[in-house]
């Protein structure tokens, strides 16, 4: 019996010596997210990748990571909420020269750019007398799109606005859509003369243009004056912008989006422009997900840029935060420079289900 006990002690002593020779630098930690972008509340997978580059196994390995404060953490996972996020702990064992992947499913409701970060790995000796820790930092981001702004009033207002704009499209000739030629009357500009047709007929002929039937709308979202402490206001503006652009695309409009909001983790441009279509909605949604309350440029610069970049027959929709009182001036500037329709949307009027103000600006 004593001999057996002695053998056990010897084996434990050998295992303790072996465990002390494990090199923490041989452990690597990484993370992979199933998608770089997601809809609010939609589930996605976060995979923690642990690599042991040594021959020595780790019978107990504690992996600590920092999840975003608004991320959903599974109930069976240990987590501690702190100011900078939720500190989670995963425990596993790993063999020598093995790579292990730990996958969990989570979701985030809040719009924005959210980071998953590595913190540290911990392991102990065989007898549990000592504990070793190594800091392992990584950062992986996911962009959560803004939600849709559910409001029957904004749907009705957009329907009226699109109807008014579409009815005027039949009055505007498109210089690209040539349907034939007709005789020169003396009132047409020289650039409309079709010289080949004129030579063939022996008299001056001018191009006959078709009418432009496609809606062209520029959506402008300003964040100037948005409080950096009121994230709900910015979230509402982004949700309104998404709802408006998607409704216009469904109506067959050619949409361009402009904003002076700084996009997180991107270049700080005074104005960010995005062409929106049914096949290229992702760029707009990611931009709105990255939008911050910091304005890279003023509202005046934003309006002038949109005027310069927009089509000659483009209508305008301006989205402003509730405390910006320059909506009337913005609409007047756009109308006086283009002669086209312009609509103003304030987030506070939509919050209370009152679209009368927006409809009055359309009239």
C-alpha positions in Angstrom: 0.0 0.0 0.0 2.8 2.3 0.9 4.5 1.5 -2.4 1.4 2.4 -4.4 1.1 5.7 -2.5 4.8 6.4 -3.2 4.3 5.7 -6.9 1.3 8.1 -7.0 3.4 10.8 -5.3 6.2 10.3 -7.8 3.8 10.5 -10.8 2.2 13.6 -9.4 5.6 15.2 -8.8 6.6 14.4 -12.4 3.4 15.9 -13.8 3.8 19.0 -11.7 7.3 19.5 -13.1 6.1 19.0 -16.6 3.2 21.4 -16.1 5.6 24.1 -14.9 7.5 23.9 -18.2 4.5 24.9 -20.3 5.1 28.1 -22.2 2.2 30.5 -22.1 3.6 32.2 -25.3 2.7 29.0 -27.2 -1.0 29.7 -26.8 -2.6 31.9 -29.4 -6.1 33.3 -29.4 -8.2 34.7 -32.2 -11.8 35.3 -33.1 -14.0 35.1 -36.2 -17.5 36.5 -36.7 -19.8 34.8 -39.1 -20.7 38.1 -40.8 -19.2 41.6 -40.7 -22.7 43.2 -40.8 -26.1 42.1 -39.5 -29.6 43.2 -39.0 -30.6 44.4 -35.5 -31.6 41.4 -33.4 -30.5 38.8 -36.0 -28.4 35.9 -34.6 -24.8 35.5 -35.7 -22.0 33.3 -34.6 -18.8 34.2 -32.7 -16.0 31.6 -32.9 -13.1 31.7 -30.5 -10.0 30.0 -32.0 -7.4 28.7 -29.6 -4.1 27.3 -30.9 -1.6 25.4 -28.8 1.8 25.4 -30.6 3.6 23.4 -27.9 3.9 19.7 -27.3 2.5 20.1 -23.8 -1.2 19.7 -23.3 -3.3 22.1 -21.1 -5.8 20.2 -19.0 -7.3 23.5 -17.8 -7.4 26.6 -19.9 -9.5 29.6 -19.1 -10.2 32.1 -22.0 -11.4 35.6 -21.1 -13.0 37.8 -23.8 -14.8 41.1 -23.8 -18.2 41.2 -25.6 -20.0 44.5 -26.4 -22.2 45.7 -23.5 -25.3 45.3 -25.6 -24.5 41.8 -26.9 -26.7 38.9 -25.7 -24.6 36.3 -23.7 -25.9 32.7 -23.4 -27.2 31.9 -19.9 -24.7 29.0 -19.4 -21.7 31.3 -19.9 -20.0 33.1 -17.1 -20.0 36.9 -17.6 -19.3 40.0 -15.6 -20.7 43.3 -16.8 -18.3 46.3 -16.7 -18.2 49.7 -18.2 -16.4 48.7 -21.3 -18.3 45.5 -22.0 -19.2 42.0 -20.8 -16.2 40.0 -19.6 -16.9 36.4 -20.5 -15.0 33.2 -19.5 -14.7 30.0 -21.4 -13.0 26.9 -19.9 -11.6 24.1 -22.0 -8.7 21.6 -22.3 -6.4 21.4 -25.3 -3.9 18.9 -26.5 -0.4 19.6 -27.8 -0.3 21.0 -31.3 -4.0 21.3 -31.4 -6.4 24.0 -32.6 -9.8 24.2 -30.9 -12.8 26.3 -32.0 -15.4 27.4 -29.5 -18.6 28.7 -31.2 -21.5 30.5 -29.6 -24.5 32.3 -31.1 -25.4 35.8 -30.0 -27.3 38.9 -31.3 -27.2 42.7 -30.9 -30.2 45.0 -31.1 -28.4 48.3 -31.0 -27.3 50.1 -34.2 -23.6 50.9 -34.5 -20.1 49.4 -34.7 -19.5 46.8 -32.0 -16.2 45.2 -31.0 -15.4 41.7 -29.7 -12.0 41.8 -28.0 -9.6 39.3 -26.5 -8.5 39.8 -22.9 -6.3 36.9 -21.6 -5.8 33.2 -21.1 -5.1 31.6 -17.7 -3.9 28.1 -16.7 -2.5 26.6 -13.6 0.1 23.9 -12.6 -1.0 20.3 -12.2 -1.4 20.5 -8.4 -3.2 23.9 -8.5 -0.6 25.8 -6.5 0.2 28.3 -9.1 -1.7 30.3 -11.8 -0.3 31.7 -15.0 -1.9 34.4 -17.1 -1.1 35.9 -20.5 -2.7 39.0 -22.1 -3.9 38.2 -25.6 -5.5 41.1 -27.4 -7.5 41.1 -30.6 -10.4 43.1 -31.9 -13.1 42.0 -34.3 -15.9 44.3 -35.3 -19.5 43.9 -36.5 -21.7 46.6 -37.9 -25.4 46.5 -36.9 -27.8 48.1 -39.4 -30.4 50.6 -38.2 -33.9 49.3 -37.8 -36.8 50.3 -40.0 -38.9 53.3 -38.8 -42.4 51.9 -38.5 -44.8 54.8 -39.2 -47.9 54.8 -41.4 -47.7 58.6 -41.6 -44.3 58.6 -43.3 -45.5 56.0 -45.8 -48.4 58.1 -46.7 -46.3 61.3 -47.0 -43.7 59.5 -49.2 -46.5 58.2 -51.4 -47.9 61.7 -52.0 -44.4 63.1 -52.5 -43.5 60.4 -55.1 -46.8 60.9 -56.9 -46.2 64.6 -57.2 -42.7 64.2 -58.4 -43.6 61.4 -60.9 -46.4 63.5 -62.5 -43.8 66.2 -63.3 -41.3 63.8 -64.9 -43.5 63.7 -68.0 -42.9 67.5 -68.5 -39.1 67.1 -68.5 -37.3 66.0 -71.6 -34.3 63.7 -71.2 -31.4 64.7 -73.4 -30.2 61.1 -73.4 -33.3 59.4 -74.7 -33.5 60.2 -78.4 -36.6 58.8 -80.1 -36.3 60.4 -83.6 -35.9 63.7 -85.5 -38.2 66.5 -86.7 -37.8 69.7 -88.7 -35.9 72.6 -87.3 -38.2 75.5 -86.3 -35.6 78.1 -85.4 -36.3 77.9 -81.7 -34.2 74.9 -80.9 -30.6 75.3 -79.7 -27.8 74.5 -82.2 -26.6 71.5 -80.1 -29.9 69.7 -80.8 -29.4 69.7 -84.6 -28.8 66.3 -86.0 -26.3 67.0 -88.8 -26.3 63.6 -90.4 -30.1 63.6 -90.7 -30.0 67.2 -92.0 -27.6 66.2 -94.7 -29.7 63.2 -95.7 -33.0 65.3 -95.9 -31.4 68.4 -97.3 -32.9 70.5 -94.5 -32.1 71.1 -90.9 -33.4 68.4 -88.6 -33.3 68.4 -84.8 -33.3 65.5 -82.3 -36.7 64.6 -80.7 -36.2 63.6 -77.1 -38.4 61.3 -75.0 -39.6 62.3 -71.6 -37.9 61.1 -68.4 -40.3 58.9 -66.5 -37.9 57.7 -63.7 -38.0 59.3 -60.3 -34.7 60.9 -59.3 -34.4 61.7 -55.6 -31.6 62.9 -53.4 -31.9 62.1 -49.7 -29.9 64.3 -47.4 -29.3 63.5 -43.7 -27.6 66.1 -41.5 -26.4 65.3 -38.0 -25.3 68.8 -37.2 -26.7 69.7 -33.8 -27.3 66.1 -32.8 -26.3 65.6 -29.1 -23.5 63.1 -28.7 -25.2 61.9 -25.5 -28.5 61.2 -27.2 -27.8 58.1 -29.3 -31.6 57.5 -29.6 -32.0 60.6 -31.7 -29.2 59.5 -34.1 -30.7 56.0 -34.3 -34.0 57.4 -35.3 -32.5 59.6 -38.0 -30.7 56.6 -39.5 -33.8 54.5 -39.2 -35.8 57.2 -41.0 -33.1 57.4 -43.7 -33.2 53.7 -44.3 -37.0 53.6 -44.5 -37.2 56.5 -46.9 -34.5 55.1 -49.2 -36.0 51.6 -49.3 -39.4 53.1 -50.1 -38.0 55.2 -52.9 -36.1 52.2 -54.4 -39.3 50.1 -54.3 -41.1 52.9 -56.2 -38.4 52.7 -58.9 -36.6 55.9 -58.1 -32.9 56.6 -58.7 -31.7 57.5 -55.2 -28.5 59.2 -54.0 -27.9 59.6 -50.3 -25.8 62.3 -48.7 -24.8 62.9 -45.1 -22.3 64.9 -43.1 -22.0 62.3 -40.4 -18.6 60.9 -39.6 -18.5 57.2 -40.3 -16.7 55.2 -37.6 -13.5 53.4 -38.7 -13.5 55.1 -42.1 -12.1 58.3 -43.7 -13.5 61.6 -42.3 -15.1 63.1 -45.4 -17.1 66.3 -45.1 -19.9 64.6 -47.1 -20.4 60.9 -47.7 -22.3 60.0 -50.8 -23.9 56.7 -51.6 -25.8 55.6 -54.8 -28.7 53.5 -53.6 -30.4 50.7 -55.6 -32.1 47.4 -54.9 -28.8 45.6 -55.7 -26.6 48.0 -53.7 -28.5 48.5 -50.5 -25.7 47.0 -48.4 -23.4 50.0 -48.7 -26.1 52.4 -47.5 -27.0 50.2 -44.5 -23.4 49.8 -43.5 -22.8 53.5 -43.8 -25.9 54.2 -41.6 -24.7 51.6 -39.1 -21.3 53.4 -38.9 -22.8 56.9 -38.7 -21.9 58.9 -35.6 -23.3 62.2 -34.2 -20.1 64.0 -35.1 -20.7 66.3 -38.2 -17.7 66.5 -40.5 -19.2 69.5 -42.3 -21.9 72.0 -41.9 -25.5 71.7 -43.2 -24.8 74.5 -45.7 -21.8 72.6 -47.2 -23.9 69.4 -47.3 -26.7 71.1 -49.2 -24.3 72.8 -51.7 -22.6 69.5 -52.3 -25.9 67.7 -52.9 -27.0 70.4 -55.3 -23.7 70.1 -57.2 -23.8 66.3 -57.4 -27.5 65.7 -58.0 -29.2 65.3 -61.4 -30.8 68.4 -63.0 -34.3 67.0 -62.3 -33.7 65.5 -58.9 -36.2 66.0 -56.1 -34.9 66.3 -52.5 -35.8 64.9 -49.1 -34.0 66.4 -46.1 -33.8 64.6 -42.7 -32.9 66.8 -39.8 -32.6 66.3 -36.0 -35.4 67.7 -33.9 -33.5 70.6 -32.5 -32.3 71.9 -36.0 -34.6 74.8 -36.9 -33.1 75.5 -40.3 -35.4 73.2 -42.2 -37.3 76.0 -43.9 -34.1 77.6 -45.1 -32.8 74.3 -46.4 -36.0 73.6 -48.4 -36.0 77.2 -49.8 -32.4 76.8 -50.9 -33.0 73.6 -52.7 -36.2 74.8 -54.4 -34.8 78.1 -55.5 -31.7 76.6 -57.0 -33.4 73.7 -58.9 -37.1 74.4 -59.1 -37.8 70.9 -58.0 -39.8 69.4 -55.1 -38.3 69.2 -51.7 -39.6 67.5 -48.5 -38.5 68.1 -44.9 -38.6 65.3 -42.3 -37.9 66.1 -38.6 -37.4 63.1 -36.4 -39.5 64.6 -33.6 -42.6 64.9 -35.8 -42.4 61.3 -36.8 -41.8 60.1 -33.2 -45.2 61.4 -32.2 -46.9 60.2 -35.4 -47.4 63.7 -36.8 -46.5 64.1 -40.4 -48.4 67.3 -41.0 -45.2 69.4 -40.9 -43.5 67.1 -43.4 -46.5 67.2 -45.8 -46.7 71.0 -45.6 -43.0 71.3 -46.7 -43.9 69.1 -49.7 -46.7 71.3 -50.8 
